[in-house]
Amino acid sequence: MAFQYAVALTGGIASGKSTVCNLLKLYGLRIIDADQIARDQIDKEAAAIAEIFGKEYVKDGKVDRKALGRLIFSDEGARRELERFLHPKIREEIYRQSETQDALKGPYIVDIPLFFETANYPIKDVIVVYAPREIQKKRLIEREGMSEEEAEARLNAQMDIEEKRKRATWVIDNSTNLKHLQRETERVFNEITKSR
């Protein structure tokens, strides 16, 4: 049965989910990475992406993710269309990987950035990696080189981080520095292993 031992991990864009996943891996937790699955699916579906959105979004047989990202975060209709096309494929692969992980028993992480938004997965316990919206925006501008408008569009495409925080089983605060994030992650790891 899928998701029996699963713990979902989510948060906002630039909240630090990848860093937390890397730390949890060091503690020995197995990770299913929805973003990696999405990237793999996009690569497999380059021809379909060109057909749906236009040939300019595919270069040398590969999807130009930056160009496609600019489109889908500035055009809600395009974003919905991409989600309609990709989400069932991503969901099927996450279910498949989850059944493999459940056979091994013991907790594992399903890293799903849009866990609350899609409501596609019957996972009871949820970690939210939290950073206030202003910090998320600052990181997007500095790390990704986005304009303020692009950063706002990305943030607005997701459920507000404060709402996600309210729905969490556990919150990992990533509003200060790496040392603090490590302590927060270790605390939540210990709580997960105690609760299972």
N, CA and C atoms as a LAMMPS dump frame, in Angstrom:
ITEM: TIMESTEP
0
ITEM: NUMBER OF ATOMS
588
ITEM: BOX BOUNDS ff ff ff
-5.0000000000000000e+02 5.0000000000000000e+02
-5.0000000000000000e+02 5.0000000000000000e+02
-5.0000000000000000e+02 5.0000000000000000e+02
ITEM: ATOMS id mol type element x y z
1 1 1 N 0.849 -1.202 0
2 1 2 C 0 0 0
3 1 3 C 0.884 1.251 0
4 2 1 N 0.611 2.191 -0.857
5 2 2 C 1.422 3.406 -0.965
6 2 3 C 1.248 4.305 0.258
7 3 1 N 2.321 4.978 0.643
8 3 2 C 2.35 6.05 1.642
9 3 3 C 2.135 5.613 3.092
10 4 1 N 2.201 4.315 3.361
11 4 2 C 1.985 3.835 4.726
12 4 3 C 2.999 4.43 5.702
13 5 1 N 4.264 4.531 5.281
14 5 2 C 5.332 5.034 6.151
15 5 3 C 5.806 6.433 5.73
16 6 1 N 5.083 7.051 4.828
17 6 2 C 5.541 8.318 4.237
18 6 3 C 5.322 9.515 5.157
19 7 1 N 6.255 10.467 5.056
20 7 2 C 6.098 11.795 5.649
21 7 3 C 6.279 12.774 4.495
22 8 1 N 5.295 13.632 4.261
23 8 2 C 5.423 14.631 3.193
24 8 3 C 6.311 15.766 3.677
25 9 1 N 7.08 16.324 2.753
26 9 2 C 7.878 17.513 3.053
27 9 3 C 7.516 18.566 2.014
28 10 1 N 7.151 19.749 2.49
29 10 2 C 6.775 20.826 1.58
30 10 3 C 7.232 22.151 2.172
31 11 1 N 6.869 23.225 1.526
32 11 2 C 7.257 24.568 1.957
33 11 3 C 7.039 25.49 0.775
34 12 1 N 7.548 26.685 0.855
35 12 2 C 7.43 27.608 -0.271
36 12 3 C 8.674 27.551 -1.13
37 13 1 N 8.604 28.173 -2.274
38 13 2 C 9.776 28.278 -3.141
39 13 3 C 10.861 29.048 -2.375
40 14 1 N 12.099 28.577 -2.457
41 14 2 C 13.251 29.202 -1.785
42 14 3 C 13.131 29.197 -0.259
43 15 1 N 12.389 28.209 0.277
44 15 2 C 12.302 28.113 1.739
45 15 3 C 13.397 27.218 2.301
46 16 1 N 14.052 26.423 1.436
47 16 2 C 15.158 25.578 1.901
48 16 3 C 14.843 24.093 1.911
49 17 1 N 13.836 23.672 1.138
50 17 2 C 13.431 22.255 1.124
51 17 3 C 14.57 21.325 0.702
52 18 1 N 15.319 21.723 -0.326
53 18 2 C 16.405 20.855 -0.828
54 18 3 C 17.486 20.662 0.227
55 19 1 N 17.83 21.733 0.93
56 19 2 C 18.843 21.637 1.983
57 19 3 C 18.359 20.707 3.084
58 20 1 N 17.099 20.843 3.48
59 20 2 C 16.534 19.974 4.517
60 20 3 C 16.535 18.516 4.048
61 21 1 N 16.164 18.276 2.803
62 21 2 C 16.191 16.905 2.271
63 21 3 C 17.598 16.329 2.32
64 22 1 N 18.592 17.133 1.965
65 22 2 C 19.98 16.657 2.019
66 22 3 C 20.395 16.329 3.45
67 23 1 N 19.972 17.134 4.401
68 23 2 C 20.277 16.855 5.809
69 23 3 C 19.573 15.577 6.271
70 24 1 N 18.298 15.416 5.898
71 24 2 C 17.558 14.22 6.303
72 24 3 C 18.162 12.955 5.685
73 25 1 N 18.698 13.084 4.474
74 25 2 C 19.407 11.954 3.835
75 25 3 C 20.62 11.563 4.675
76 26 1 N 21.335 12.571 5.192
77 26 2 C 22.507 12.292 6.035
78 26 3 C 22.105 11.538 7.302
79 27 1 N 20.887 11.8 7.783
80 27 2 C 20.382 11.079 8.967
81 27 3 C 19.864 9.686 8.606
82 28 1 N 19.873 9.359 7.333
83 28 2 C 19.487 8.008 6.916
84 28 3 C 18.073 7.866 6.376
85 29 1 N 17.336 8.971 6.233
86 29 2 C 15.988 8.864 5.67
87 29 3 C 16.062 8.783 4.144
88 30 1 N 15.2 7.956 3.571
89 30 2 C 15.106 7.841 2.112
90 30 3 C 14.177 8.946 1.605
91 31 1 N 14.452 9.428 0.394
92 31 2 C 13.717 10.588 -0.147
93 31 3 C 13.126 10.241 -1.509
94 32 1 N 11.849 10.564 -1.703
95 32 2 C 11.248 10.591 -3.039
96 32 3 C 11.137 12.073 -3.403
97 33 1 N 11.765 12.461 -4.503
98 33 2 C 11.882 13.866 -4.893
99 33 3 C 10.933 14.173 -6.063
100 34 1 N 9.798 14.808 -5.755
101 34 2 C 8.799 15.116 -6.792
102 34 3 C 9.352 16.051 -7.857
103 35 1 N 10.219 16.987 -7.467
104 35 2 C 10.804 17.906 -8.458
105 35 3 C 11.671 17.154 -9.466
106 36 1 N 12.455 16.186 -8.969
107 36 2 C 13.296 15.395 -9.876
108 36 3 C 12.423 14.559 -10.814
109 37 1 N 11.358 14.008 -10.263
110 37 2 C 10.421 13.234 -11.088
111 37 3 C 9.816 14.141 -12.152
112 38 1 N 9.442 15.373 -11.765
113 38 2 C 8.87 16.335 -12.715
114 38 3 C 9.877 16.67 -13.813
115 39 1 N 11.148 16.887 -13.417
116 39 2 C 12.184 17.19 -14.421
117 39 3 C 12.358 16.022 -15.393
118 40 1 N 12.362 14.806 -14.853
119 40 2 C 12.495 13.617 -15.716
120 40 3 C 11.327 13.512 -16.693
121 41 1 N 10.114 13.794 -16.184
122 41 2 C 8.919 13.711 -17.037
123 41 3 C 8.964 14.78 -18.132
124 42 1 N 9.374 15.996 -17.772
125 42 2 C 9.46 17.086 -18.758
126 42 3 C 10.449 16.696 -19.863
127 43 1 N 11.593 16.127 -19.452
128 43 2 C 12.587 15.713 -20.449
129 43 3 C 12.023 14.645 -21.385
130 44 1 N 11.275 13.705 -20.82
131 44 2 C 10.673 12.633 -21.635
132 44 3 C 9.633 13.18 -22.604
133 45 1 N 8.979 14.265 -22.195
134 45 2 C 7.833 14.781 -22.951
135 45 3 C 8.179 16.038 -23.766
136 46 1 N 9.439 16.201 -24.138
137 46 2 C 9.861 17.41 -24.864
138 46 3 C 9.028 17.635 -26.129
139 47 1 N 8.75 16.563 -26.881
140 47 2 C 7.981 16.707 -28.133
141 47 3 C 6.568 17.216 -27.829
142 48 1 N 5.957 16.676 -26.783
143 48 2 C 4.601 17.105 -26.412
144 48 3 C 4.604 18.548 -25.917
145 49 1 N 5.638 18.942 -25.164
146 49 2 C 5.749 20.328 -24.682
147 49 3 C 5.835 21.282 -25.875
148 50 1 N 6.628 20.915 -26.878
149 50 2 C 6.761 21.753 -28.092
150 50 3 C 5.415 21.879 -28.792
151 51 1 N 4.659 20.777 -28.815
152 51 2 C 3.356 20.783 -29.479
153 51 3 C 2.341 21.653 -28.723
154 52 1 N 2.362 21.555 -27.389
155 52 2 C 1.384 22.29 -26.571
156 52 3 C 1.733 23.776 -26.492
157 53 1 N 3.013 24.088 -26.22
158 53 2 C 3.391 25.469 -25.917
159 53 3 C 4.157 26.17 -27.04
160 54 1 N 4.701 25.402 -27.981
161 54 2 C 5.459 25.995 -29.083
162 54 3 C 6.893 25.49 -29.108
163 55 1 N 7.428 25.441 -30.32
164 55 2 C 8.789 24.909 -30.522
165 55 3 C 9.863 25.74 -29.825
166 56 1 N 9.57 27.016 -29.561
167 56 2 C 10.59 27.869 -28.925
168 56 3 C 10.923 27.435 -27.495
169 57 1 N 10.103 26.532 -26.914
170 57 2 C 10.351 26.052 -25.547
171 57 3 C 11.185 24.777 -25.519
172 58 1 N 11.614 24.319 -26.695
173 58 2 C 12.47 23.13 -26.782
174 58 3 C 13.684 23.466 -27.634
175 59 1 N 14.874 23.185 -27.082
176 59 2 C 16.125 23.436 -27.814
177 59 3 C 16.939 22.159 -27.819
178 60 1 N 17.367 21.733 -29.003
179 60 2 C 18.172 20.509 -29.151
180 60 3 C 17.512 19.304 -28.481
181 61 1 N 16.189 19.214 -28.634
182 61 2 C 15.46 18.063 -28.096
183 61 3 C 15.193 18.107 -26.608
184 62 1 N 15.615 19.198 -25.936
185 62 2 C 15.38 19.322 -24.488
186 62 3 C 14.531 20.548 -24.209
187 63 1 N 13.698 20.442 -23.186
188 63 2 C 12.849 21.565 -22.799
189 63 3 C 13.727 22.661 -22.196
190 64 1 N 13.521 23.899 -22.648
191 64 2 C 14.192 25.061 -22.069
192 64 3 C 13.385 25.431 -20.82
193 65 1 N 13.815 24.902 -19.683
194 65 2 C 13.042 25.048 -18.436
195 65 3 C 12.881 26.497 -18.008
196 66 1 N 13.931 27.301 -18.208
197 66 2 C 13.843 28.718 -17.802
198 66 3 C 12.766 29.436 -18.615
199 67 1 N 12.766 29.219 -19.936
200 67 2 C 11.772 29.872 -20.797
201 67 3 C 10.369 29.376 -20.458
202 68 1 N 10.234 28.064 -20.26
203 68 2 C 8.924 27.502 -19.912
204 68 3 C 8.472 28.032 -18.553
205 69 1 N 9.407 28.149 -17.612
206 69 2 C 9.09 28.693 -16.286
207 69 3 C 8.572 30.117 -16.37
208 70 1 N 9.23 30.938 -17.206
209 70 2 C 8.767 32.338 -17.366
210 70 3 C 7.334 32.356 -17.9
211 71 1 N 7.045 31.458 -18.857
212 71 2 C 5.692 31.404 -19.424
213 71 3 C 4.667 30.991 -18.379
214 72 1 N 4.922 29.864 -17.71
215 72 2 C 3.872 29.334 -16.832
216 72 3 C 3.657 30.166 -15.57
217 73 1 N 4.688 30.933 -15.164
218 73 2 C 4.487 31.77 -13.988
219 73 3 C 3.946 33.153 -14.337
220 74 1 N 3.813 33.437 -15.64
221 74 2 C 3.211 34.713 -16.023
222 74 3 C 1.844 34.511 -16.676
223 75 1 N 1.474 33.237 -16.936
224 75 2 C 0.225 32.938 -17.636
225 75 3 C -0.453 31.763 -16.928
226 76 1 N -1.494 32.099 -16.166
227 76 2 C -2.158 31.059 -15.358
228 76 3 C -2.759 29.948 -16.223
229 77 1 N -3.281 30.296 -17.39
230 77 2 C -3.843 29.29 -18.299
231 77 3 C -2.78 28.289 -18.741
232 78 1 N -1.587 28.794 -19.062
233 78 2 C -0.473 27.921 -19.47
234 78 3 C -0.045 27.039 -18.306
235 79 1 N -0.027 27.616 -17.105
236 79 2 C 0.365 26.823 -15.93
237 79 3 C -0.618 25.681 -15.702
238 80 1 N -1.916 26.01 -15.807
239 80 2 C -2.934 24.968 -15.612
240 80 3 C -2.813 23.871 -16.665
241 81 1 N -2.541 24.277 -17.892
242 81 2 C -2.397 23.315 -18.985
243 81 3 C -1.214 22.373 -18.74
244 82 1 N -0.095 22.944 -18.305
245 82 2 C 1.082 22.121 -18.006
246 82 3 C 0.774 21.161 -16.854
247 83 1 N 0.109 21.664 -15.817
248 83 2 C -0.25 20.815 -14.673
249 83 3 C -1.179 19.678 -15.085
250 84 1 N -2.17 19.995 -15.923
251 84 2 C -3.106 18.954 -16.404
252 84 3 C -2.361 17.851 -17.147
253 85 1 N -1.358 18.257 -17.912
254 85 2 C -0.59 17.31 -18.709
255 85 3 C 0.395 16.505 -17.852
256 86 1 N 1.132 17.203 -16.964
257 86 2 C 2.227 16.549 -16.239
258 86 3 C 1.825 15.875 -14.93
259 87 1 N 0.906 16.481 -14.166
260 87 2 C 0.634 15.98 -12.82
261 87 3 C 0.213 14.517 -12.768
262 88 1 N -0.645 14.019 -13.688
263 88 2 C -0.978 12.591 -13.608
264 88 3 C 0.243 11.687 -13.784
265 89 1 N 1.174 12.074 -14.633
266 89 2 C 2.392 11.28 -14.863
267 89 3 C 3.293 11.313 -13.619
268 90 1 N 3.414 12.499 -13.022
269 90 2 C 4.23 12.647 -11.818
270 90 3 C 3.607 11.836 -10.677
271 91 1 N 2.298 11.968 -10.539
272 91 2 C 1.578 11.271 -9.465
273 91 3 C 1.754 9.752 -9.576
274 92 1 N 1.627 9.238 -10.767
275 92 2 C 1.774 7.792 -10.995
276 92 3 C 3.168 7.31 -10.575
277 93 1 N 4.2 8.086 -10.916
278 93 2 C 5.578 7.706 -10.565
279 93 3 C 5.812 7.813 -9.057
280 94 1 N 5.241 8.837 -8.409
281 94 2 C 5.388 8.966 -6.952
282 94 3 C 4.714 7.779 -6.259
283 95 1 N 3.524 7.399 -6.72
284 95 2 C 2.842 6.228 -6.145
285 95 3 C 3.708 4.979 -6.317
286 96 1 N 4.28 4.81 -7.505
287 96 2 C 5.102 3.626 -7.783
288 96 3 C 6.309 3.577 -6.835
289 97 1 N 6.992 4.724 -6.703
290 97 2 C 8.168 4.769 -5.828
291 97 3 C 7.785 4.574 -4.363
292 98 1 N 6.614 5.087 -3.975
293 98 2 C 6.158 4.961 -2.595
294 98 3 C 5.902 3.492 -2.238
295 99 1 N 5.317 2.747 -3.157
296 99 2 C 5.082 1.319 -2.889
297 99 3 C 6.41 0.591 -2.668
298 100 1 N 7.423 0.964 -3.436
299 100 2 C 8.761 0.37 -3.266
300 100 3 C 9.314 0.722 -1.885
301 101 1 N 9.168 2.004 -1.471
302 101 2 C 9.677 2.435 -0.162
303 101 3 C 8.91 1.776 0.986
304 102 1 N 7.581 1.651 0.851
305 102 2 C 6.787 1.037 1.913
306 102 3 C 7.182 -0.416 2.146
307 103 1 N 7.589 -1.101 1.087
308 103 2 C 8.011 -2.505 1.22
309 103 3 C 9.248 -2.615 2.119
310 104 1 N 10.049 -1.529 2.185
311 104 2 C 11.26 -1.525 3.021
312 104 3 C 10.945 -1.209 4.492
313 105 1 N 9.738 -0.733 4.743
314 105 2 C 9.26 -0.32 6.071
315 105 3 C 10.094 0.852 6.623
316 106 1 N 9.607 1.488 7.658
317 106 2 C 10.318 2.621 8.261
318 106 3 C 10.025 3.915 7.525
319 107 1 N 10.15 5.051 8.225
320 107 2 C 9.766 6.335 7.628
321 107 3 C 10.66 6.731 6.453
322 108 1 N 10.058 7.413 5.507
323 108 2 C 10.78 8.008 4.384
324 108 3 C 10.057 9.303 4.024
325 109 1 N 10.751 10.16 3.277
326 109 2 C 10.24 11.498 2.948
327 109 3 C 9.752 11.526 1.507
328 110 1 N 8.597 12.16 1.295
329 110 2 C 8.131 12.459 -0.057
330 110 3 C 8.158 13.984 -0.178
331 111 1 N 9.148 14.48 -0.917
332 111 2 C 9.359 15.923 -1.078
333 111 3 C 8.454 16.416 -2.21
334 112 1 N 7.352 17.08 -1.82
335 112 2 C 6.355 17.541 -2.796
336 112 3 C 6.093 19.03 -2.57
337 113 1 N 6.714 19.906 -3.387
338 113 2 C 6.525 21.354 -3.178
339 113 3 C 5.058 21.781 -3.173
340 114 1 N 4.226 21.175 -4.006
341 114 2 C 2.816 21.578 -4.093
342 114 3 C 1.892 20.58 -3.379
343 115 1 N 2.353 20.028 -2.262
344 115 2 C 1.584 19.009 -1.537
345 115 3 C 0.177 19.492 -1.183
346 116 1 N 0.085 20.667 -0.579
347 116 2 C -1.232 21.184 -0.172
348 116 3 C -2.038 21.658 -1.375
349 117 1 N -1.358 22.258 -2.355
350 117 2 C -2.058 22.818 -3.509
351 117 3 C -2.749 21.732 -4.342
352 118 1 N -2.066 20.599 -4.528
353 118 2 C -2.639 19.551 -5.387
354 118 3 C -3.547 18.596 -4.624
355 119 1 N -3.298 18.424 -3.327
356 119 2 C -4.086 17.501 -2.484
357 119 3 C -4.232 16.125 -3.14
358 120 1 N -3.134 15.648 -3.733
359 120 2 C -3.156 14.394 -4.489
360 120 3 C -2.691 13.18 -3.709
361 121 1 N -2.17 13.383 -2.5
362 121 2 C -1.484 12.289 -1.822
363 121 3 C -2.025 12.099 -0.409
364 122 1 N -2.446 10.868 -0.066
365 122 2 C -3.036 10.618 1.254
366 122 3 C -1.966 10.415 2.335
367 123 1 N -1.205 11.474 2.599
368 123 2 C -0.136 11.406 3.606
369 123 3 C -0.575 12.27 4.786
370 124 1 N -0.573 11.647 5.974
371 124 2 C -1.097 12.322 7.163
372 124 3 C -0.095 13.322 7.756
373 125 1 N 1.158 12.899 7.893
374 125 2 C 2.162 13.744 8.556
375 125 3 C 2.926 14.589 7.541
376 126 1 N 3.052 15.878 7.861
377 126 2 C 3.658 16.814 6.908
378 126 3 C 4.669 17.719 7.619
379 127 1 N 5.88 17.779 7.026
380 127 2 C 6.891 18.749 7.46
381 127 3 C 6.766 19.961 6.542
382 128 1 N 6.708 21.145 7.129
383 128 2 C 6.773 22.375 6.33
384 128 3 C 8.095 23.065 6.648
385 129 1 N 8.898 23.284 5.603
386 129 2 C 10.131 24.072 5.748
387 129 3 C 9.708 25.523 5.586
388 130 1 N 9.95 26.294 6.641
389 130 2 C 9.393 27.647 6.713
390 130 3 C 10.463 28.736 6.624
391 131 1 N 10.203 29.69 5.767
392 131 2 C 10.928 30.966 5.75
393 131 3 C 9.886 32.027 5.424
394 132 1 N 9.897 33.173 6.107
395 132 2 C 8.902 34.209 5.818
396 132 3 C 8.979 34.651 4.351
397 133 1 N 7.863 35.126 3.856
398 133 2 C 7.744 35.496 2.439
399 133 3 C 8.848 36.473 1.989
400 134 1 N 9.164 37.457 2.82
401 134 2 C 10.188 38.441 2.421
402 134 3 C 11.554 37.787 2.236
403 135 1 N 11.849 36.792 3.072
404 135 2 C 13.123 36.065 2.942
405 135 3 C 13.094 35.205 1.67
406 136 1 N 11.963 34.558 1.412
407 136 2 C 11.831 33.777 0.17
408 136 3 C 12.098 34.679 -1.042
409 137 1 N 11.466 35.839 -1.034
410 137 2 C 11.594 36.765 -2.167
411 137 3 C 13.047 37.21 -2.342
412 138 1 N 13.693 37.552 -1.239
413 138 2 C 15.09 37.99 -1.278
414 138 3 C 15.968 36.88 -1.864
415 139 1 N 15.742 35.635 -1.427
416 139 2 C 16.536 34.51 -1.939
417 139 3 C 16.314 34.306 -3.438
418 140 1 N 15.076 34.432 -3.891
419 140 2 C 14.787 34.262 -5.322
420 140 3 C 15.506 35.321 -6.156
421 141 1 N 15.503 36.545 -5.669
422 141 2 C 16.142 37.642 -6.405
423 141 3 C 17.667 37.446 -6.418
424 142 1 N 18.237 37.104 -5.24
425 142 2 C 19.699 36.966 -5.139
426 142 3 C 20.206 35.67 -5.77
427 143 1 N 19.522 34.555 -5.478
428 143 2 C 20.012 33.241 -5.909
429 143 3 C 19.688 32.944 -7.363
430 144 1 N 18.468 33.291 -7.768
431 144 2 C 18.009 32.938 -9.122
432 144 3 C 18.138 34.095 -10.109
433 145 1 N 18.511 35.272 -9.591
434 145 2 C 18.648 36.432 -10.463
435 145 3 C 17.32 36.924 -11.027
436 146 1 N 16.229 36.682 -10.289
437 146 2 C 14.902 37.099 -10.76
438 146 3 C 14.673 38.567 -10.455
439 147 1 N 13.819 39.165 -11.25
440 147 2 C 13.367 40.522 -10.931
441 147 3 C 12.358 40.397 -9.785
442 148 1 N 12.045 41.523 -9.166
443 148 2 C 11.062 41.507 -8.076
444 148 3 C 9.709 40.993 -8.579
445 149 1 N 9.322 41.378 -9.819
446 149 2 C 8.034 40.954 -10.39
447 149 3 C 8.013 39.437 -10.599
448 150 1 N 9.134 38.891 -11.131
449 150 2 C 9.21 37.434 -11.339
450 150 3 C 9.121 36.69 -10.009
451 151 1 N 9.836 37.191 -9.007
452 151 2 C 9.82 36.56 -7.685
453 151 3 C 8.409 36.579 -7.102
454 152 1 N 7.728 37.721 -7.229
455 152 2 C 6.334 37.829 -6.742
456 152 3 C 5.428 36.838 -7.463
457 153 1 N 5.596 36.712 -8.781
458 153 2 C 4.763 35.782 -9.56
459 153 3 C 4.965 34.348 -9.086
460 154 1 N 6.211 33.968 -8.815
461 154 2 C 6.493 32.605 -8.326
462 154 3 C 5.844 32.381 -6.967
463 155 1 N 5.982 33.367 -6.087
464 155 2 C 5.405 33.241 -4.744
465 155 3 C 3.881 33.186 -4.804
466 156 1 N 3.296 33.991 -5.689
467 156 2 C 1.835 34.026 -5.799
468 156 3 C 1.253 32.753 -6.414
469 157 1 N 2.093 31.974 -7.098
470 157 2 C 1.618 30.73 -7.733
471 157 3 C 1.443 29.607 -6.719
472 158 1 N 1.933 29.824 -5.48
473 158 2 C 1.826 28.796 -4.443
474 158 3 C 0.95 29.299 -3.3
475 159 1 N 0.46 28.345 -2.513
476 159 2 C -0.274 28.704 -1.307
477 159 3 C 0.657 29.512 -0.395
478 160 1 N 0.107 30.489 0.308
479 160 2 C 0.911 31.33 1.193
480 160 3 C 1.614 30.476 2.241
481 161 1 N 2.886 30.77 2.503
482 161 2 C 3.71 29.997 3.432
483 161 3 C 3.114 29.982 4.842
484 162 1 N 2.444 31.053 5.247
485 162 2 C 1.832 31.09 6.589
486 162 3 C 0.696 30.07 6.699
487 163 1 N -0.045 29.897 5.609
488 163 2 C -1.126 28.898 5.586
489 163 3 C -0.547 27.487 5.648
490 164 1 N 0.54 27.256 4.903
491 164 2 C 1.196 25.943 4.949
492 164 3 C 1.683 25.652 6.368
493 165 1 N 2.251 26.67 6.986
494 165 2 C 2.765 26.506 8.356
495 165 3 C 1.663 26.045 9.305
496 166 1 N 0.465 26.613 9.154
497 166 2 C -0.668 26.251 10.026
498 166 3 C -1.074 24.789 9.848
499 167 1 N -0.889 24.258 8.639
500 167 2 C -1.342 22.891 8.337
501 167 3 C -0.305 21.815 8.66
502 168 1 N 0.888 22.233 9.064
503 168 2 C 1.994 21.293 9.255
504 168 3 C 1.839 20.433 10.504
505 169 1 N 2.372 19.213 10.431
506 169 2 C 2.561 18.385 11.627
507 169 3 C 3.807 18.897 12.347
508 170 1 N 4.879 19.138 11.561
509 170 2 C 6.133 19.686 12.082
510 170 3 C 6.555 20.859 11.212
511 171 1 N 7.137 21.888 11.841
512 171 2 C 7.681 23.035 11.108
513 171 3 C 9.188 23.074 11.341
514 172 1 N 9.938 23.175 10.248
515 172 2 C 11.383 23.404 10.331
516 172 3 C 11.615 24.853 9.929
517 173 1 N 12.083 25.639 10.892
518 173 2 C 12.278 27.071 10.644
519 173 3 C 13.614 27.306 9.943
520 174 1 N 13.558 27.953 8.769
521 174 2 C 14.778 28.282 8.031
522 174 3 C 14.845 29.782 7.771
523 175 1 N 14.653 30.542 8.839
524 175 2 C 14.644 31.999 8.655
525 175 3 C 15.943 32.644 9.105
526 176 1 N 16.911 31.845 9.608
527 176 2 C 18.157 32.473 10.056
528 176 3 C 19.361 31.912 9.288
529 177 1 N 20.075 30.938 9.885
530 177 2 C 21.302 30.453 9.236
531 177 3 C 21.349 28.923 9.192
532 178 1 N 22.406 28.388 8.577
533 178 2 C 22.521 26.941 8.371
534 178 3 C 22.61 26.182 9.689
535 179 1 N 23.337 26.726 10.67
536 179 2 C 23.458 26.066 11.989
537 179 3 C 22.076 25.869 12.606
538 180 1 N 21.279 26.938 12.556
539 180 2 C 19.916 26.884 13.1
540 180 3 C 19.095 25.844 12.324
541 181 1 N 19.228 25.843 10.994
542 181 2 C 18.485 24.892 10.157
543 181 3 C 18.874 23.453 10.501
544 182 1 N 20.155 23.212 10.744
545 182 2 C 20.602 21.862 11.122
546 182 3 C 19.962 21.424 12.437
547 183 1 N 19.927 22.325 13.421
548 183 2 C 19.299 21.997 14.719
549 183 3 C 17.811 21.706 14.549
550 184 1 N 17.144 22.541 13.757
551 184 2 C 15.714 22.355 13.509
552 184 3 C 15.439 21 12.821
553 185 1 N 16.273 20.68 11.836
554 185 2 C 16.092 19.434 11.086
555 185 3 C 16.333 18.23 11.984
556 186 1 N 17.358 18.314 12.819
557 186 2 C 17.65 17.207 13.745
558 186 3 C 16.503 17.004 14.732
559 187 1 N 15.956 18.118 15.221
560 187 2 C 14.815 18.043 16.158
561 187 3 C 13.646 17.304 15.514
562 188 1 N 13.306 17.68 14.281
563 188 2 C 12.169 17.056 13.603
564 188 3 C 12.479 15.601 13.254
565 189 1 N 13.708 15.324 12.831
566 189 2 C 14.105 13.927 12.558
567 189 3 C 13.883 13.065 13.803
568 190 1 N 14.31 13.558 14.961
569 190 2 C 14.14 12.8 16.213
570 190 3 C 12.669 12.584 16.532
571 191 1 N 11.849 13.589 16.277
572 191 2 C 10.403 13.458 16.542
573 191 3 C 9.777 12.427 15.59
574 192 1 N 10.204 12.436 14.332
575 192 2 C 9.663 11.465 13.365
576 192 3 C 10.038 10.043 13.789
577 193 1 N 11.292 9.837 14.134
578 193 2 C 11.718 8.473 14.471
579 193 3 C 11.075 8.006 15.781
580 194 1 N 10.812 8.916 16.71
581 194 2 C 10.106 8.553 17.951
582 194 3 C 8.652 8.171 17.677
583 195 1 N 8.05 8.855 16.698
584 195 2 C 6.604 8.671 16.465
585 195 3 C 6.302 7.43 15.608
586 196 1 N 7.319 6.704 15.147
587 196 2 C 7.077 5.555 14.253
588 196 3 C 7.648 4.275 14.791
